Amino acid sequence: GAGDLDSVALSRKIGMHTGGVSVSAMLSEANKEGQPEGVVGTGEYLLSKILISGKSTADKIDELFSIFDLILRDANLDAKSKIIEILREARSEKESTVQGSGHAIANARIRSRYNVMGYINEKMSGVSSLDTVKALLKQAEDDFPSLLARLENIRNTILDNNTCRNGMILDITGDSAVFEKIQPSVEKFLNQLPGDSDGAKLQNFYILPHPWAKQAKDEMVANAPLADEGFVVPTQVSYVGKGGRLYSEGERVSGSTAVVSRYLGTGYMWDNVRVIGGAYGGFCQFQPRDGVFSFLSYRDPNLAGTIDVYDGASGALMKSVEEMEKDPEALATAIIGAIADMDGALSPDRKGSVAFKRWLARESPEQRQRYRDEVLNTKPSDFKEFAERLKALKDPSSAVVSSKSAFENAAKSGKAFALKDVM
């Protein structure tokens, strides 16, 4: 709850006046000032925000803003029973995610080994965060005053009168008529927010690495080694991930990679992991910002055999180059598929969210157009280059979520993993 409202009354107020309110932590990797766009970054330049978001009609904007202010300033952090309930729910949800969405867990774990941003993301939402939630729950049950002190310290840091406003951003999505109608309410809300508008300035996150970056790099050596890891859970299927550096820091990434990666996922991976291997899903993912490429399977009856399929991907992709040269329609189909992924329809609130995140990351329209042009101009030679890079994948490693018996069988096939019991 918040202020004079308990959690039930606050939920009713939100439901009565708005289309929903949520609070989340947001990390956004930023383009370093002076660095060309479209190159692989270190992940050290990022912005961390507490994001309070919500929807309402123009007539209810004052109610929405009052709820924002209430949550920001007067959340009841001393509600021990509610906090324990929230932490227990978080633990259950994370355990369920490991068992039911192990491919996402494996992907996050792989990416945590190559990039500061990937490491921080995994620590906040990957399998590592389950240990954090368990520790917080134990602290809440055994020593709530110390946890309360931590929570209050976080809030006091966020609302520090000297620095609060410097990092504050208000982003609103609506049409011109809405903006005209809500302008007085917006000005009133901005004036009553905490903080001194002439206070101290935070560091420039587009010039200097984020304060978390150094600690993250130090921790990565011990906590995110380049090793094949297995996470043991009670399950009858496997979630098999393998990845590595396709592009190194500072290298420029072409938009053609989106075409080739999608072609590999919908063709070779679909045929060999899903159709022949019997998994519910087989796909791959490439992120231009970190240069990391990963293979993933979903609810997979195999483990060692799936890794063999991954290892054969570069050879299969090289063979497809000849097909692309002989059949321009096959290349055109691959390009159309990649463009379709980029041009999906967005709801008004999603449009606003995407635009906000692009602005925050300083992603320019010119770079997006360059990337799009490179997608449209993909050639068979781009497939060949991708296949060669895939064959020479740098620092490859695996992360698998499966049962102990599956790992024992994989070891007999020469696929050994460093195991950790999750549940």
Secondary structure by P-SEA (a helix, b strand, c coil): ccccccaaaaaaaaaacccccbbbbbbbbbcccccccccccccccccccccccccccccaaaaaaaaaaaaaccccccaaaaaaaaaaaaaaaaaaaaaacaaaaaaaaaaaaccaaaaaaaaaccaaaaaaaaaaaaaaaccaaaaaaaaaaaaaaaaccccccccbbbbbbbcaaaaaaaaaaaaaaaaacccccccccccccccccccaaaaaaaaaaccccccbbbbbcccccccccccccccccccccccaaaaaaaaaaaccccccccccccccccbbbbbccccbbbbbcccccccaaaaaaaaaaaaaaaaaaaaaaacaaaaaaaaaaaaaaacccccaaaaaaaaaaaaaacccaaaaaaaaaaaaaccaaaaaaaaaaaaaccccbbbbbccaaaaaaaaaacccccccccc
